[in-house]
């Protein structure tokens, strides 16, 4: 796990842009238009220089070269949008299949994929560039009357076509990888570890929260508490000499009037109160940005779907348990329940609730345990998970592990009549049945 870094002011903005699909294509089209204007200016300067030097023969040769390239640019212009439509129509079908096979919550992995956004952005940028370059061609053939020869523009278009082809190959490879369950659960685990790396690990037990002096309530739309701008809240609290406590956890559903923030140590000025409210983001669904339990939620959902009678894929459930074990092992000795965010001088300014150890263990194992009784492959892997967690967790955190072990044993004994089958189903195995 990487070292903790203090949250930055624009960190939530960056995460919100990653969850949107419009920003990268719009930015790419704006940048390619700037590149086209620069290339057009260079082409105009080249023509002017050759006319001033009397190099009319060379100018005629350059004009012929660009005319030879014009059919290629025209073909790219007419074919690129069709290509985009076909490729991304197939991709949407693939995303729907993945959502049905794994969980609807994994669709955001495809939305946040950098290679997907880059491919779409470059495709659209190539189409816009080809249209702009076609507008630069002139019907004039007299080299003395030419104002521009789109030589640099044509080269830029060919470079964009080559980049589009390379990204297309990378995009197909990435999409096929994300349709495999092993790659999906690995991506979820890596995202979860990024969330864990953003959590401050040190907890000052001697610090006492000042007396509560006010509450800031939610005034926006109802939805899931997506994230908070930690850097802004710490800044506001520092300027006003306050400490702020976030009341709901990230991922909780809030409605207008819900108490969001408890203020300690003084009243929040009216101007600062609006700034505090704007630091809280509410959306329709949970995200990974600050949600420590969202990765376990997704892994549990995939495992539950794999164990359903309609799918009956215990091996996928075992793969999910591998990652659940990895995440729980990483937080086994971490301070949980709440984290403290400090300002540059080390003073605690924000207290943020996070799931307790018991909450995380229940989230990762309870539902899977309830559906795993009929699959000895999963119960054997689950017993191995419980053994490993019991060895890694501090003594004070082993009670919930023993509780899950007891419930699993009782469930297997009730569901499996044969003693030998019970022993087999409850024998720890890190591969299930291999």
SVG drawing of the C-alpha trace seen along z (x, -y; Angstrom):
<svg xmlns="http://www.w3.org/2000/svg" viewBox="-36 -38 50 78">
<polyline fill="none" stroke="black" stroke-width="0.4" points="0.0,0.0 1.4,-3.4 2.0,-6.2 -0.8,-8.5 -1.0,-11.8 -3.1,-14.7 -6.2,-15.2 -6.0,-17.9 -8.6,-20.5 -9.3,-19.4 -9.3,-15.6 -13.1,-15.3 -13.4,-17.2 -10.9,-14.9 -12.8,-11.8 -16.2,-13.3 -14.7,-13.9 -13.5,-10.3 -17.0,-9.1 -18.3,-11.1 -17.9,-10.1 -18.2,-13.5 -15.1,-15.3 -12.4,-13.4 -14.0,-13.6 -14.9,-17.3 -11.4,-18.1 -9.9,-16.0 -11.9,-17.8 -11.0,-21.2 -7.3,-20.3 -7.4,-18.9 -9.0,-22.1 -6.2,-24.1 -3.7,-21.8 -5.4,-22.3 -5.3,-26.0 -1.5,-25.8 -0.9,-23.4 -3.0,-25.7 -0.9,-28.7 2.3,-26.7 1.0,-25.7 0.1,-29.3 3.5,-30.5 5.2,-27.8 3.3,-28.9 4.0,-32.6 7.7,-31.8 7.9,-29.8 6.1,-32.5 8.4,-35.1 11.5,-33.0 10.1,-32.3 10.1,-28.5 7.0,-28.0 8.0,-24.6 8.5,-23.3 5.1,-24.8 3.5,-23.0 5.0,-19.7 3.7,-20.2 0.2,-21.0 0.2,-17.8 1.3,-15.7 -1.6,-17.2 -4.0,-16.5 -2.9,-12.8 -3.5,-12.7 -7.0,-14.3 -8.8,-11.1 -7.4,-9.5 -8.6,-12.4 -12.0,-12.3 -12.3,-8.5 -11.3,-9.0 -13.9,-11.7 -16.7,-9.6 -15.8,-6.3 -14.8,-7.4 -18.3,-8.1 -19.6,-4.8 -16.6,-3.0 -17.3,-4.7 -20.9,-3.7 -20.2,-0.1 -17.4,0.3 -19.2,-1.3 -22.5,0.4 -20.7,3.7 -19.1,2.4 -22.5,1.5 -23.6,5.1 -20.5,6.3 -21.1,4.0 -24.7,5.3 -23.4,8.9 -20.8,8.1 -23.5,6.3 -25.7,9.4 -22.9,11.9 -21.2,10.0 -23.2,7.1 -24.7,3.8 -22.3,2.0 -19.3,3.1 -20.5,1.1 -18.7,-1.9 -15.4,-0.1 -16.0,-0.3 -17.1,-4.0 -14.0,-4.9 -11.6,-3.0 -9.0,-5.3 -8.4,-3.3 -12.1,-3.4 -12.3,-7.2 -9.0,-7.7 -10.2,-5.6 -13.5,-7.4 -11.8,-10.8 -9.2,-10.1 -11.8,-8.7 -13.9,-11.8 -10.9,-14.1 -9.8,-12.4 -13.2,-12.9 -13.3,-16.6 -9.8,-17.1 -10.5,-15.4 -13.5,-17.8 -11.3,-20.8 -8.5,-19.7 -10.9,-19.1 -12.1,-22.7 -8.5,-23.9 -8.1,-22.5 -8.4,-25.1 -9.5,-24.6 -6.9,-27.1 -4.0,-25.5 -1.9,-28.6 0.9,-28.6 1.0,-32.4 -2.7,-32.5 -2.5,-29.8 -3.0,-31.0 -2.4,-27.6 -1.4,-24.1 -2.6,-21.7 0.6,-19.7 1.2,-19.8 -2.6,-19.4 -2.6,-16.2 0.3,-14.8 -1.4,-15.5 -4.5,-13.7 -2.5,-10.6 -0.8,-10.6 -4.2,-10.7 -5.4,-7.9 -2.4,-5.8 -3.0,-6.6 -6.7,-5.7 -5.7,-2.2 -3.3,-1.6 -5.9,-2.7 -8.5,-0.5 -6.3,2.6 -5.6,1.6 -9.3,0.9 -10.4,4.3 -7.7,6.0 -8.8,4.0 -12.5,4.7 -11.9,8.5 -9.9,8.5 -12.6,6.7 -15.1,9.3 -13.1,11.9 -14.1,12.3 -10.5,12.6 -9.7,9.2 -12.8,7.6 -12.2,8.7 -8.6,7.7 -9.6,4.2 -12.1,3.9 -9.4,5.0 -6.9,2.4 -9.5,-0.4 -10.2,0.6 -6.5,0.4 -6.4,-3.1 -9.2,-4.1 -7.4,-2.5 -4.2,-4.4 -6.1,-7.6 -7.2,-6.9 -5.0,-8.5 -3.7,-5.6 -2.6,-7.4 -5.3,-8.0 -4.7,-10.4 -6.5,-8.8 -5.6,-11.7 -7.4,-14.3 -10.8,-15.1 -13.5,-16.5 -14.7,-20.0 -18.3,-20.4 -20.8,-20.3 -22.0,-23.8 -24.1,-23.3 -25.3,-21.1 -25.2,-21.6 -28.1,-19.9 -28.4,-18.7 -30.4,-21.0 -29.9,-19.5 -31.4,-16.5 -31.8,-13.1 -29.2,-10.5 -26.1,-8.6 -23.4,-10.5 -20.8,-10.1 -17.8,-12.0 -16.7,-15.1 -14.1,-17.6 -11.8,-16.9 -9.3,-19.6 -12.0,-22.3 -13.6,-21.2 -10.2,-21.2 -9.5,-24.7 -12.8,-26.1 -12.5,-24.6 -8.9,-25.9 -9.9,-29.4 -12.7,-29.5 -10.9,-27.6 -13.3,-24.7 -13.5,-21.0 -16.0,-19.3 -17.4,-15.8 -19.1,-14.1 -22.2,-12.4 -23.3,-9.9 -20.8,-7.5 -19.8,-7.7 -22.3,-5.6 -25.2,-6.4 -28.5,-7.6 -29.4,-11.2 -32.5,-13.3 -33.1,-17.0 -32.9,-17.8 -30.5,-15.0 -27.8,-16.1 -24.5,-16.1 -21.9,-17.8 -21.6,-18.4 -19.6,-21.6 -17.5,-21.6 -15.8,-24.5 -17.9,-27.5 -20.5,-28.6 -20.0,-28.4 -20.3,-31.8 -23.1,-32.1 -20.7,-32.4 -18.6,-29.4 -21.8,-27.4 -22.6,-27.6 -19.0,-26.6 -19.3,-23.6 -22.6,-22.4 -20.9,-22.7 -18.1,-20.4 -20.6,-17.5 -21.4,-15.6 -24.6,-13.6 -25.2,-11.3 -27.4,-8.5 -24.9,-5.7 -21.8,-4.9 -18.3,-5.4 -14.9,-4.2 -13.4,-7.6 -13.8,-7.6 -16.1,-4.6 -14.0,-2.0 -16.7,0.7 -17.8,0.3 -15.2,2.8 -16.4,5.5 -20.0,4.7 -19.1,5.4 -17.2,8.5 -20.0,9.8 -22.5,9.1 -20.5,10.9 -20.1,13.9 -23.8,14.0 -24.8,13.9 -22.3,16.7 -23.9,18.8 -27.5,18.3 -29.2,21.3 -29.5,19.6 -25.7,19.2 -24.2,21.9 -20.6,20.9 -18.8,21.6 -15.4,21.0 -16.2,17.3 -17.4,17.1 -14.0,18.6 -12.2,15.9 -14.2,13.2 -13.4,14.7 -9.7,14.5 -10.0,10.8 -12.3,10.4 -9.6,12.1 -7.0,9.8 -8.9,6.7 -9.8,7.8 -6.3,8.9 -5.0,5.4 -7.3,3.7 -7.1,6.3 -4.7,4.1 -5.8,0.7 -7.7,-1.9 -11.3,-1.7 -14.6,-3.3 -13.4,-6.9 -10.4,-8.7 -8.9,-12.1 -7.9,-14.6 -5.4,-17.3 -4.4,-20.6 -0.8,-21.5 0.0,-22.2 -1.2,-18.7 -4.4,-19.9 -7.4,-17.7 -10.0,-19.5 -12.3,-16.8 -13.4,-13.5 -14.8,-11.1 -16.7,-7.9 -15.6,-4.7 -16.8,-1.1 -15.8,0.8 -13.9,4.1 -17.1,6.0 -19.0,4.1 -16.3,5.0 -16.2,8.7 -20.0,8.9 -20.1,7.1 -17.5,9.4 -18.6,12.8 -22.1,12.8 -24.2,13.0 -21.7,15.3 -21.7,17.6 -25.5,17.8 -25.5,18.9 -22.5,21.1 -23.9,24.1 -24.8,26.1 -21.3,25.7 -18.5,27.5 -15.9,25.7 -17.0,22.4 -17.4,23.6 -13.9,25.0 -12.5,21.7 -14.5,19.8 -13.1,21.9 -9.6,21.2 -10.5,17.4 -11.6,17.6 -8.5,19.4 -6.2,16.8 -8.1,13.9 -8.0,15.4 -4.3,15.6 -3.9,12.1 -6.4,10.1 -5.6,8.8 -7.1,10.6 -9.9,8.0 -11.1,8.5 -11.4,12.3 -14.9,12.5 -16.7,11.8 -14.5,14.4 -15.4,17.1 -19.1,16.1 -19.0,16.6 -17.2,19.9 -19.9,21.1 -22.7,20.1 -21.1,21.8 -20.6,25.0 -24.2,25.1 -25.5,24.3 -23.5,27.1 -24.5,29.6 -28.1,28.8 -28.0,28.9 -25.6,31.9 -26.9,35.2 -23.8,37.3 -21.0,37.0 -18.3,37.6 -19.7,34.8 -19.8,32.5 -16.2,33.1 -15.2,32.6 -17.3,29.3 -15.7,27.9 -12.1,28.7 -10.1,25.5 -8.8,25.3 -7.3,22.2 -8.4,23.4 -11.8,24.7 -11.5,28.1 -8.7,27.0"/>
</svg>
